[in-house]
């Protein structure tokens, strides 16, 4: 009925007038024994109040607080949660960057090595310290480069051998051509001498006959 039996404020207990509160009216009209209600107080501010009936409804316990004060804790919790979430997102972003760099750096090494090999540098070796598929790919790439380098050396050796044989054959052909040319010149000289001798003999015969 509004008579205060116990109150946290001593001035309220010492007052002679009955206790008036919007929450008291709400609790008297409520069909439930306990509840929490947000209501507009006489001072024009929103309040959050809780009520509970005791002793078969003969006594009502009320507790009220300004909504702004009550939700200030929630606001601080939300603010701290947002800060914590921002920190977590930032750390996750940095971790993702580091992880992506740890993945892309070996791939960049592979690409750089392939470019050098495509330019003819077979001394390139790729070093990857990770223990994943990229390291296996780097090892396979290094083995391929070693095989290519070995094949190139063998091919160069074959080319040098072929060039040496070609030079030897060319020199042999030149020697044979020189010998044939000398023989032809000797034969031509002999033929000329024979022709001169024949002409001289005929001339002598023609001269000797009249004599």
C-alpha positions, 0 to 999 in steps of 0.5 A: 500500500506504499508504506515503506518498511525497508529502504536504502535511503534513510530519508525515504524511511523517515518520511511520513507520506506514503511511498509513490513510485511508477514501479510500485503501480506497475508491480501492483498491476502485474499478473506475475510475481517477479518481473523487470520493467523499463518505465518513464519516471516522474523526472522524465528519465527512463528507469529500469526497475525490478519487482518481486512479491513476497509473503503472499503478495503482502510485501513488494520488494522494488529495485530501480536504477536509471536506464542510462546508468544501468546500460552504461556497463553494457556500453562499456562492455560493448566498447571493450568488445569492439576494441578487443575485436579490432585487436583480434582482427588486426592481429589476424590480418598481420598473421595473414600477411605474414603467412601469405608472404611465407607462401609467396616468397618461395614461389617468387624464388621459383619464378625468378629461377625459371627466368634465369634458366630461360635466359640460359643461366644453368648455374641457378639453384633454388633454395627453399627451407620449407617442408612442403610441396613448394620445397619438393617442387624446388628440388625437382627444379634443381634436378632438372637444371642439373640434367639440363646442364649435363646435357648441355655439356655433352652436346658441347663436347659432341659439337667440339668433336664434330668441329674437330673432325670437320677440320681434319676432313677439310684439311685432308681434302685440301691436301688431296686437292693440292696433290691433284692440282700439282699432278695436273700441273705436272701432267700439263707441263709434260704435255706441253713439253711433249708438244714442243718436242713434237713440233721441234722434231717435225720442224727439224725433219722438214728442214733436214729433208731439203738439206 
